[in-house]
Amino acid sequence: MAGKETPLMKQYNRIKAAHPDTILLFRVGDFYETFGSDAIVAAKVLGIILTKRGNGSASEIELAGFPHHSLDTYLPKLVRSGHKVAVCDQLENPKQAKGIVKRGVTELVTPGVVMHDQVLESKENHYLASLHYTPKGIGAAFLDISTGEFFAAEGSVEWIDRLLRSLSPKEWVLQKQYESRFDKSIWRRCAKVKTRRLDFH
């Protein structure tokens, strides 16, 4: 970000850097604020006003927010639209804070890892799927943390594709090194849901 940063924005940028792949809901007083590209996405998804902070200065940045008591209304909309959301709260009473209020991420919500009643659909599962390439075919695991249900299987591309059709995961994880090795039909089906590619061996 160009220009001189305020203490608040320094704090925001530090927390955002630790959660770069999320929409960061940053608690400021009675509001959750989003900044930059997060604000642009939030304004579009949530139908809230997009403004700018900085009054035309070199450090001007997009801004969009909503009252903190509306979190249960807006958080589900972000998650249902396929976004990973980090909720950053004030960790101390602003009236007692010396300097800038301490803040930290208190909740991380993704389409496949969610416990909010407002996000969960009572008549369907919210599976997080993990796919792994093996010499014998494809291994798959499905977990719904809201119910504790867990399934694992290994089989052909056709068999795994049938499982994906049947269980309809909300999110899936995949090792980056195997991404190019998955069958195109699997990839197309999985591409319809939010993807997290994990960089481990």
Secondary structure as GFF3:
##gff-version 3
##sequence-region A 1 201
A	DSSP	alpha_helix	7	18	.	.	.	ID=ss1
A	DSSP	beta_strand	23	28	.	.	.	ID=ss2
A	DSSP	beta_strand	31	35	.	.	.	ID=ss3
A	DSSP	alpha_helix	36	46	.	.	.	ID=ss4
A	DSSP	beta_strand	51	53	.	.	.	ID=ss5
A	DSSP	beta_strand	61	67	.	.	.	ID=ss6
A	DSSP	three_ten_helix	68	70	.	.	.	ID=ss7
A	DSSP	alpha_helix	71	80	.	.	.	ID=ss8
A	DSSP	beta_strand	85	90	.	.	.	ID=ss9
A	DSSP	beta_strand	103	109	.	.	.	ID=ss10
A	DSSP	beta_strand	128	134	.	.	.	ID=ss11
A	DSSP	beta_strand	137	144	.	.	.	ID=ss12
A	DSSP	beta_strand	149	155	.	.	.	ID=ss13
A	DSSP	alpha_helix	157	167	.	.	.	ID=ss14
A	DSSP	beta_strand	171	175	.	.	.	ID=ss15
A	DSSP	three_ten_helix	176	181	.	.	.	ID=ss16
A	DSSP	alpha_helix	184	190	.	.	.	ID=ss17
A	DSSP	beta_strand	194	198	.	.	.	ID=ss18
###
